Amino acid sequence: MFPNLNAELARKGLCLKELSTITGIKYDSLKNKASGNTEFKRSEMLKIKKEVFPGKSLDYLFQTEEDVG
């Protein structure tokens, strides 16, 4: 659902479980959000950006496959 987020996680060698631990977002919740079943809260997106990807923009990280084309 979020190809850029997935690619950046892979570049850092992180999985969703590790992202959950780093950010404090519950794993099941994060899994549902990453797959597009539920929406990320803005505060969660900011936390992921700040704590894991400070050099990346929110627009880039949370661009969906639909946004691309």
DOLO-17660 format. One line per 5 residues: number of its first residue (from 0); for each residue x, y, z of N, C-alpha, C, O. Coordinates in Angstrom, 2 decimals. Last residue first. Layout:
REM DOLO-17660
NUM) X,Y,Z,X,Y,Z,X,Y,Z,X,Y,Z; ...
END
This chain:
REM DOLO-17660
68) -0.06,6.32,-9.78,-0.61,6.26,-11.11,-1.77,5.43,-11.16,-2.37,5.27,-12.23; 0.59,7.16,-7.20,1.62,7.04,-8.24,1.01,7.01,-9.63,1.54,7.64,-10.55; -1.62,6.98,-5.62,-1.06,8.31,-5.86,-0.08,8.30,-7.03,0.06,9.29,-7.75; -1.96,4.24,-5.38,-2.94,4.99,-6.16,-2.41,6.39,-6.52,-2.71,6.91,-7.60; 0.06,3.59,-3.64,0.17,3.09,-5.00,-0.80,3.84,-5.91,-0.51,4.06,-7.09
63) 0.77,6.55,-1.67,0.16,5.25,-1.92,0.35,4.84,-3.37,0.74,5.65,-4.22; 3.18,8.03,0.36,2.58,8.02,-0.97,2.02,6.62,-1.22,2.71,5.62,-1.00; 4.51,8.29,2.72,3.15,7.80,2.77,2.41,7.95,1.45,1.18,7.99,1.41; 7.08,9.30,2.06,6.93,8.06,2.83,5.54,7.46,2.71,5.40,6.24,2.62; 6.45,11.72,0.61,7.20,10.61,0.02,6.92,9.30,0.75,6.56,8.31,0.12
58) 5.05,13.23,2.51,4.45,12.96,1.21,5.13,11.78,0.53,4.47,10.93,-0.07; 6.93,13.43,4.56,5.71,12.65,4.78,5.06,12.28,3.45,4.58,11.16,3.27; 10.36,13.07,3.46,9.13,13.83,3.65,7.95,12.89,3.91,7.98,11.72,3.53; 13.35,12.14,5.25,12.34,11.88,4.21,11.08,12.70,4.50,10.77,12.98,5.66; 15.07,12.32,7.35,15.45,12.98,6.11,14.44,12.83,4.99,14.65,13.35,3.89
53) 14.07,10.75,9.44,14.03,12.21,9.56,14.37,12.95,8.26,13.97,14.10,8.10; 12.86,8.04,9.90,13.23,8.61,8.60,13.24,10.14,8.62,12.48,10.76,7.88; 12.44,7.48,12.65,13.08,6.50,11.77,13.60,7.11,10.46,14.66,6.72,9.98; 11.34,9.59,14.11,12.17,8.61,14.80,12.94,7.68,13.88,13.97,7.13,14.27; 9.91,11.18,12.22,10.87,11.78,13.16,11.84,10.75,13.72,13.04,11.01,13.80
48) 8.27,9.31,10.81,9.22,10.18,10.12,10.31,10.67,11.07,11.49,10.58,10.75; 6.80,8.20,12.95,7.62,7.34,12.07,8.67,8.16,11.36,9.84,7.78,11.31; 5.54,10.54,13.90,6.42,9.77,14.78,7.35,8.87,13.96,8.55,8.80,14.24; 3.97,11.29,11.72,5.03,12.18,12.18,6.03,11.44,13.07,7.24,11.69,12.99; 2.21,9.11,11.66,3.08,9.38,10.50,4.25,10.27,10.92,5.39,10.03,10.53
43) 0.96,9.48,14.11,1.73,8.26,13.86,2.69,8.46,12.70,3.84,8.02,12.75; -0.35,11.90,13.72,0.66,11.80,14.79,1.53,10.56,14.61,2.72,10.59,14.92; -2.18,11.21,11.75,-1.09,12.15,11.42,0.02,12.05,12.46,1.20,12.13,12.12; -2.88,7.74,11.64,-3.13,9.05,12.22,-1.94,9.94,11.85,-0.83,9.45,11.66; -3.50,5.70,8.81,-2.54,6.22,9.78,-3.07,7.53,10.34,-3.64,8.34,9.61
38) -6.51,3.76,8.43,-5.66,4.91,8.09,-4.68,5.24,9.21,-4.98,5.08,10.40; -6.75,0.25,7.59,-7.13,1.42,8.38,-6.15,2.54,8.06,-5.09,2.30,7.48; -5.77,-1.23,5.45,-7.07,-1.58,6.04,-7.62,-0.47,6.91,-8.84,-0.26,6.97; -3.25,-0.81,4.45,-4.33,0.02,3.94,-5.70,-0.31,4.49,-6.70,0.26,4.05; -1.06,-2.00,5.49,-1.72,-2.71,4.40,-2.92,-1.95,3.84,-3.53,-2.38,2.86
33) -0.40,-0.27,7.52,0.55,-0.43,6.42,-0.08,-1.15,5.23,0.32,-0.93,4.09; -2.57,-0.69,9.24,-2.38,0.61,8.59,-1.46,0.50,7.39,-1.71,1.11,6.35; -2.21,-3.31,10.11,-3.45,-2.93,9.42,-3.30,-1.62,8.67,-3.83,-1.47,7.57; 0.32,-3.03,11.33,0.15,-3.95,10.21,-1.11,-3.60,9.41,-1.09,-3.60,8.18; -0.28,-1.27,13.40,0.66,-0.87,12.36,0.51,-1.74,11.11,0.56,-1.25,9.98
28) -1.97,-2.91,14.93,-2.46,-1.64,14.39,-1.59,-1.19,13.22,-2.10,-0.78,12.18; -0.20,-4.92,15.65,-1.39,-5.25,14.87,-1.98,-4.01,14.21,-2.44,-4.06,13.07; 1.78,-3.38,17.11,2.10,-4.11,15.89,0.87,-4.40,15.04,0.88,-4.14,13.84; 1.25,-0.05,18.27,0.98,-1.48,18.40,1.16,-2.18,17.07,0.76,-1.67,16.02; 3.93,2.15,18.35,2.63,1.88,17.72,2.41,0.36,17.78,3.29,-0.41,17.40
23) 6.46,2.68,19.17,5.45,2.47,20.21,4.04,2.29,19.66,3.07,2.28,20.41; 8.60,2.90,17.47,7.64,4.00,17.53,6.62,3.88,18.65,5.99,4.87,19.03; 10.12,0.56,17.85,10.78,1.86,17.82,9.78,2.99,18.08,10.07,3.92,18.83; 8.17,-1.48,17.63,8.97,-1.32,18.85,9.58,0.07,18.94,9.55,0.70,20.00; 7.30,-1.08,14.98,6.37,-1.01,16.10,7.10,-0.76,17.42,6.68,0.07,18.22
18) 9.60,-1.66,13.60,9.06,-0.30,13.52,8.08,-0.07,14.67,8.03,1.02,15.25; 9.74,-4.39,14.17,10.78,-3.49,14.69,10.32,-2.03,14.66,10.60,-1.27,15.58; 7.48,-5.19,12.75,7.58,-5.49,14.19,8.62,-4.57,14.83,8.40,-4.05,15.92; 8.08,-4.50,10.12,7.02,-3.78,10.83,7.08,-4.01,12.34,6.78,-3.11,13.11; 11.70,-4.43,9.87,10.39,-4.99,9.57,9.35,-4.22,10.37,9.70,-3.39,11.21
13) 14.67,-3.00,8.42,13.65,-3.06,9.47,12.38,-3.74,8.96,12.03,-3.64,7.78; 16.79,-2.24,6.81,16.76,-3.59,7.35,15.76,-3.76,8.48,15.98,-4.56,9.39; 16.73,0.09,5.49,17.26,0.15,6.86,17.30,-1.23,7.52,17.78,-1.38,8.64; 15.55,-0.77,3.15,16.90,-0.19,3.09,17.55,-0.13,4.47,18.76,-0.27,4.60; 13.02,-1.50,4.15,13.93,-2.53,3.65,15.37,-2.01,3.59,16.30,-2.74,3.94
8) 11.99,1.04,4.71,12.15,0.06,5.80,13.15,-1.02,5.38,14.02,-1.41,6.16; 11.93,2.04,2.11,12.82,2.65,3.09,13.03,1.74,4.31,14.13,1.69,4.87; 9.96,0.38,0.97,11.33,0.40,0.42,12.32,0.97,1.43,13.42,0.45,1.59; 7.71,1.02,2.52,8.23,-0.35,2.51,9.67,-0.40,2.01,10.50,-1.13,2.55; 7.44,3.71,1.82,7.68,3.34,3.21,8.27,1.95,3.29,9.23,1.71,4.03
3) 6.91,3.39,-0.92,8.11,4.12,-0.48,8.45,3.79,0.97,9.63,3.61,1.30; 4.46,1.92,-1.01,5.71,1.36,-1.56,6.97,2.08,-1.09,7.99,1.43,-0.87; 1.97,1.24,0.73,2.89,2.38,0.80,4.27,1.93,0.30,5.14,1.59,1.10; 0.82,-1.20,0.00,0.00,0.00,0.00,0.87,1.26,0.00,0.53,2.25,-0.66
END
